[in-house]
Amino acid sequence: MSSQPAPTPRSATTPRATDWITTPVTADLLRGALEVEHTEHGVLPHRLPTRARAQCADGLLAMAEAQPSGVRLVFRTGATTVELDALRTKNAYQGAPPRPDGVYDLFVDGQLTGQARVTGGNVVMVDMTTGTAETRPGPAGTARFTGLPDRVKDVEIWLPHNEITQLIALRTDAPVEPLPEAGRKKWLHHGSSISHGSDAASPSTTWPALAASLGGVELTNLGLSGSALLDPFTARALRDTPADLISIKIGINLVNADLMRLRAFAPAVHGFLDTVREGHPTTPLLVVSPILCPIHEDTPGPSAPDFSNLSEGKLRFKAAGDPAERATGKLTLNVIRDELARLVKQRAADDPNLHHLDGRELYGEADFAELPLPDQLHPDAATHRRIGERFAALAFGSDGPFAVEGA
């Protein structure tokens, strides 16, 4: 915010101002981001801190952590019209159908009230046959919401989970002020593209966002598409982020990146959990194994694009490994599930706040028969909802590791 005192929201009886009020987007208006970078256009929310970003030159991670999954603008206002100027960067894939535009979800006093999209922006065109990418620049756009209730209210704007989003200007027809925290427990989650929200319908309907809403907690989502790889810098980010509840979903990226072997996997998990525990020694910590993914249940990675359906406008993935390679230590989802169950049981003997959840309880064989993974890797919008509801029941329910006292 500016150096002037925070404005007082307009009451319903105050005459409406005729001029727009522009409020700088600052960290006290954002939730779900670990850091805010000032750019030539505005501010860019980050979900990993500077030190973590500096320790990895991987372009996929850089893209994923700058996509604001779970990040939202939160403020109190009497405005009936809200505009948000933003410069987006979205991905497109040569020969594949266009990816859906990112969605901005507007909540008023906790209720979804409107949705908008921003046009223009930068496009990163990826050629999966060559692994090359070309950035095509474009102009900023505006998400506009009108007809909001004519009273003082709490507003949340959930930013697109699948587009890098630089926030340029927030305009309203009444003053805004930062919204005090409601005292809800803070849930910190880390996982893969599924946790990031791949193929969810909107940012508030990724499975972690749905689970947080059902559980009545405040979400920080460190789902990092393709990059849940037990990186030490990610463990340190989890260690240093305030949290009352922590969950870590481990597995699918290690298989589809073909990153490590069984010999390295167990020590890496121990090291990752040890680092998290340095900052959160007694916080409830839930380790979640992979949901069902038939192509990799018993077949190692890497995952590879299956171009056979591109002519039909469909992109799918296939397992490029050989099941026989399990004998040499290659990882599959079943291998990872067994090892995670063993490791958590071993550690829980000295750590009563450490818990395990088999991901197939969130999405298993019966679910796949009803709601198959459209591209063989990622759930669709209906499946995100199912996973979110299941997680809320299993984790936040009365017998769950994240049970809220008094619930």
C-alpha positions in Angstrom: 0.0 0.0 0.0 1.0 3.7 -0.3 2.4 5.6 2.6 -1.0 7.2 3.3 -3.3 5.6 5.9 -5.4 2.7 4.6 -8.7 4.0 3.3 -11.9 3.2 5.1 -14.4 1.2 2.9 -17.4 3.1 1.7 -20.6 2.3 3.6 -23.8 1.4 1.7 -25.2 4.9 2.5 -22.2 6.9 1.3 -22.6 8.5 -2.1 -20.6 6.7 -4.7 -17.4 8.4 -6.0 -17.4 9.1 -9.7 -13.6 8.5 -10.1 -11.8 5.2 -10.1 -9.5 4.5 -7.1 -6.3 2.7 -8.0 -4.7 0.7 -5.2 -1.1 -0.6 -5.5 -1.0 -4.4 -5.3 1.3 -5.2 -2.4 2.1 -8.2 -0.3 -0.5 -7.4 2.3 -3.2 -7.8 -0.3 -2.0 -11.3 -1.4 -2.3 -14.7 0.2 -0.7 -17.9 -1.0 2.5 -16.4 -2.3 5.8 -16.8 -0.6 7.4 -13.8 -2.2 6.4 -10.8 -4.5 8.7 -9.6 -7.2 8.5 -6.1 -8.6 8.8 -6.1 -12.4 8.7 -3.4 -15.2 4.9 -4.2 -15.5 3.8 -4.6 -11.9 4.2 -7.3 -9.4 4.8 -11.0 -9.9 3.7 -13.5 -7.1 6.2 -16.3 -6.6 5.5 -19.6 -4.8 9.2 -20.3 -4.1 11.6 -17.8 -2.5 14.5 -16.2 -4.4 17.1 -18.5 -2.9 15.2 -21.6 -4.1 14.8 -20.2 -7.6 18.5 -19.4 -7.8 19.5 -23.0 -7.0 17.7 -24.5 -9.9 18.0 -23.5 -13.6 15.2 -25.7 -14.7 12.8 -23.8 -16.9 9.9 -26.0 -16.0 10.2 -25.2 -12.4 10.6 -21.5 -13.1 7.4 -21.6 -15.0 5.5 -23.7 -12.5 6.4 -21.7 -9.4 5.5 -18.4 -11.1 2.0 -19.7 -12.0 0.0 -18.5 -9.0 -1.9 -21.7 -8.0 -3.7 -20.9 -4.8 -2.6 -17.3 -4.8 -5.4 -14.7 -4.3 -6.0 -11.0 -3.8 -7.9 -10.5 -0.6 -9.4 -7.2 0.6 -12.4 -5.4 2.1 -14.3 -2.9 0.2 -17.7 -1.3 -0.5 -17.0 -1.3 -4.3 -19.6 -2.6 -6.7 -17.1 -2.7 -9.6 -13.6 -4.2 -9.6 -11.0 -4.2 -12.4 -7.6 -5.9 -12.3 -5.1 -5.2 -15.1 -2.7 -8.2 -15.6 -0.1 -9.4 -18.1 -0.4 -13.1 -18.5 2.0 -15.7 -20.0 0.4 -18.9 -21.2 1.8 -22.0 -22.9 0.7 -23.4 -26.2 1.9 -26.6 -27.9 2.7 -26.9 -31.6 0.1 -29.2 -33.2 -2.1 -29.5 -30.1 -5.4 -27.8 -29.4 -5.1 -24.4 -27.6 -5.0 -24.6 -23.8 -7.9 -23.1 -22.0 -7.5 -19.5 -20.9 -6.8 -18.9 -17.3 -9.8 -18.0 -15.1 -10.1 -15.4 -12.3 -12.6 -16.5 -9.6 -14.2 -13.7 -7.6 -15.6 -14.5 -4.1 -17.7 -12.2 -2.0 -18.0 -13.1 1.6 -16.9 -16.6 0.8 -19.3 -17.2 -2.1 -18.2 -17.6 -5.7 -19.8 -14.6 -7.4 -18.1 -14.1 -10.7 -15.5 -15.3 -13.2 -13.4 -13.4 -15.7 -10.5 -13.9 -18.2 -7.7 -11.7 -19.4 -7.0 -11.5 -23.1 -3.7 -10.7 -24.8 -0.5 -11.5 -23.0 2.6 -13.5 -23.9 2.4 -16.9 -25.5 5.2 -19.5 -25.1 4.9 -21.8 -28.1 6.4 -25.2 -27.3 7.4 -27.7 -30.0 7.4 -31.1 -28.1 9.0 -32.9 -31.0 12.2 -30.7 -30.7 11.9 -29.5 -27.1 12.2 -25.9 -28.3 10.1 -22.9 -27.2 9.4 -19.5 -28.7 7.9 -16.6 -26.7 5.5 -14.4 -28.6 4.8 -11.1 -26.7 1.4 -9.6 -26.3 -0.4 -6.7 -24.4 -1.9 -6.7 -21.0 -5.6 -7.3 -20.4 -8.2 -6.6 -17.8 -10.4 -8.8 -15.6 -13.6 -6.9 -14.8 -16.3 -7.7 -12.2 -19.5 -5.6 -12.0 -22.7 -5.8 -10.0 -21.1 -6.6 -6.7 -23.3 -6.2 -3.6 -23.6 -2.5 -2.6 -22.2 -2.9 0.9 -19.0 -3.4 2.7 -17.8 -7.0 2.0 -14.8 -9.3 1.9 -13.5 -9.9 -1.6 -11.1 -12.6 -2.9 -9.9 -12.9 -6.4 -8.2 -16.2 -7.1 -5.6 -15.9 -9.8 -5.3 -18.3 -12.7 -3.5 -21.5 -11.6 -2.2 -22.2 -15.1 -0.8 -18.8 -16.3 2.1 -16.7 -15.1 0.4 -13.5 -14.0 1.9 -10.1 -13.5 -0.5 -7.8 -11.6 -0.4 -4.3 -12.9 -3.3 -2.3 -11.3 -6.3 -2.8 -9.1 -9.1 -0.4 -9.7 -12.3 0.0 -7.7 -15.2 2.5 -7.4 -14.7 2.6 -3.6 -11.7 2.3 -1.3 -10.1 -1.0 -0.3 -8.2 -2.0 2.7 -6.3 -5.2 3.6 -8.4 -7.9 5.1 -7.4 -9.2 8.6 -6.7 -12.9 8.8 -9.7 -14.8 10.2 -7.6 -17.0 12.5 -8.1 -20.2 10.4 -5.4 -22.8 10.4 -2.7 -22.5 7.7 -2.4 -25.6 5.5 0.9 -25.9 3.5 0.8 -28.4 0.6 3.4 -29.6 -1.9 2.9 -31.9 -4.8 3.0 -32.3 -8.6 1.0 -30.9 -11.5 -2.1 -32.6 -10.1 -1.7 -30.6 -6.9 -0.8 -27.6 -9.0 -4.3 -27.9 -10.7 -3.6 -29.3 -14.1 -6.9 -29.6 -16.0 -9.0 -28.2 -13.2 -11.8 -25.8 -14.3 -10.6 -22.8 -12.4 -8.2 -21.8 -9.6 -10.7 -22.3 -6.8 -11.6 -25.8 -8.0 -8.2 -27.4 -8.0 -8.4 -30.3 -5.6 -6.3 -28.5 -2.9 -8.4 -25.4 -3.1 -11.6 -27.4 -2.8 -10.2 -29.4 0.1 -9.1 -26.2 1.9 -12.6 -24.7 1.5 -14.2 -27.9 2.9 -11.7 -28.1 5.7 -12.0 -24.4 6.6 -8.3 -23.7 6.4 -6.1 -21.2 4.7 -4.2 -22.7 1.8 -0.6 -22.2 0.6 -0.3 -24.5 -2.5 3.3 -25.4 -3.5 2.0 -27.8 -6.1 4.8 -27.5 -8.7 3.9 -28.9 -12.1 6.5 -31.5 -13.1 8.8 -30.5 -10.2 7.8 -32.4 -7.1 11.2 -34.0 -7.2 12.4 -34.0 -3.5 14.6 -31.0 -4.2 16.4 -29.8 -1.1 15.5 -26.1 -1.9 11.8 -27.0 -1.9 12.2 -28.7 1.5 13.8 -25.6 2.8 10.9 -23.5 1.5 8.5 -25.7 3.3 10.6 -25.6 6.4 10.6 -21.8 6.5 7.0 -21.2 5.7 4.6 -20.8 8.6 2.1 -23.6 8.8 -0.2 -25.4 11.2 -0.7 -28.4 8.9 1.6 -29.8 6.2 1.1 -32.4 3.4 3.5 -33.6 0.9 2.4 -35.7 -2.1 5.3 -37.7 -3.5 5.8 -39.9 -6.5 4.5 -39.3 -10.0 7.1 -36.7 -11.0 9.9 -39.0 -9.9 8.6 -41.7 -12.2 7.7 -39.6 -15.3 11.0 -37.7 -15.1 12.9 -41.0 -14.5 14.9 -39.0 -12.1 16.3 -41.5 -9.6 16.5 -45.1 -8.6 15.3 -46.9 -5.5 18.7 -46.7 -3.8 18.5 -42.9 -3.9 14.8 -42.6 -3.3 14.6 -43.7 0.4 17.5 -41.4 1.6 16.0 -38.5 -0.4 12.7 -38.9 1.3 14.3 -39.1 4.7 16.4 -35.9 3.9 13.3 -34.0 2.6 11.3 -34.9 5.7 14.2 -34.1 8.0 14.5 -30.7 6.6 10.8 -29.9 6.9 10.9 -31.1 10.5 13.7 -28.6 11.3 11.2 -25.8 11.0 8.1 -27.8 12.0 9.1 -30.4 14.6 5.6 -31.2 15.8 3.3 -29.9 13.1 0.9 -32.6 11.7 2.6 -33.8 8.6 0.9 -36.0 6.1 2.8 -37.9 3.4 0.5 -38.8 0.4 1.5 -41.4 -2.1 0.5 -41.2 -5.8 -3.1 -41.5 -7.0 -3.8 -44.3 -9.5 -2.1 -43.8 -12.9 -2.4 -47.0 -14.9 0.4 -46.3 -17.4 3.0 -46.1 -14.5 1.6 -48.5 -11.9 4.2 -51.1 -12.9 6.0 -49.5 -15.8 8.8 -47.1 -15.1 9.2 -43.7 -16.7 9.9 -41.5 -18.4 6.5 -40.4 -19.5 6.5 -39.4 -23.2 4.0 -37.5 -25.4 1.9 -39.9 -27.5 1.5 -38.0 -30.8 -0.8 -40.6 -32.4 -3.9 -38.6 -31.5 -2.7 -35.1 -32.3 -4.5 -35.2 -35.6 -7.7 -35.6 -33.5 -6.8 -32.6 -31.4 -5.9 -34.8 -28.4 -2.6 -35.0 -26.5 -2.0 -38.1 -24.4 1.0 -39.6 -22.6 2.5 -43.0 -22.5 5.1 -44.8 -20.4 8.4 -45.1 -22.2 10.1 -47.4 -19.7 10.4 -51.1 -19.6 8.8 -53.1 -16.7 11.9 -55.4 -16.6 13.9 -52.4 -15.5 12.3 -52.5 -12.0 14.9 -55.2 -11.3 17.7 -52.6 -11.6 15.9 -50.1 -9.3 13.8 -48.1 -11.6 10.8 -46.6 -9.9 7.2 -47.3 -10.5 4.1 -46.0 -8.6 3.6 -49.3 -6.8 7.3 -49.3 -5.8 7.0 -45.8 -4.5 3.8 -46.5 -2.6 5.3 -49.5 -0.8 8.5 -47.6 0.1 6.6 -44.5 1.4 4.4 -46.7 3.6 7.5 -48.4 5.0 9.4 -45.1 5.6 6.5 -43.3 7.2 5.8 -46.3 9.5 9.5 -46.4 10.5 9.7 -42.7 11.2 6.3 -42.5 13.0 7.7 -44.6 15.8 9.6 -41.5 16.9 7.3 -38.9 15.3 3.6 -39.3 16.4 2.5 -36.4 14.2 3.7 -38.0 11.0 1.0 -39.7 9.0 0.5 -41.6 5.7 -2.2 -41.6 3.1 -2.3 -44.0 0.1 -3.2 -41.9 -2.9 -5.5 -44.6 -4.2 -7.9 -43.7 -1.5 -8.3 -40.4 -3.3 -8.5 -41.9 -6.8 -8.3 -45.6 -7.4 -9.3 -48.3 -9.9 -13.1 -47.8 -9.5 -12.6 -44.0 -10.0 -10.5 -44.6 -13.1 -13.3 -46.8 -14.6 -15.8 -44.0 -14.0 -13.6 -41.0 -14.6 -10.5 -42.0 -16.6 -7.5 -39.6 -16.9 -8.1 -37.9 -20.3 -4.4 -37.7 -21.2 -3.4 -40.7 -19.1 -1.7 -38.5 -16.5 -3.9 -35.7 -15.3 -7.4 -35.6 -13.8 -10.3 -33.6 -15.3 -12.4 -31.1 -13.5 -14.9 -33.7 -12.1 -12.0 -35.7 -10.8 -10.4 -32.7 -9.1 -13.6 -32.3 -7.2 -13.7 -35.9 -6.2 -10.1 -35.9 -5.0 -10.7 -32.6 -3.0 -13.8 -34.0 -1.3 -12.0 -37.3 -0.5 -9.0 -35.5 0.9 -11.2 -33.2 3.0 -13.0 -36.2 4.5 -9.9 -38.3 5.1 -7.6 -35.5 6.4 -9.9 -32.9 7.9 -12.6 -35.3 9.1 -13.0 -36.1 12.8 -10.6 -39.0 12.6 -8.1 -37.4 10.2 -4.6 -36.2 11.0 -5.8 -32.6 10.3 -9.0 -32.7 12.3 -10.0 -29.3 13.5 -10.5 -29.1 17.3 -14.1 -28.8 18.2 -15.3 -29.8 14.8 
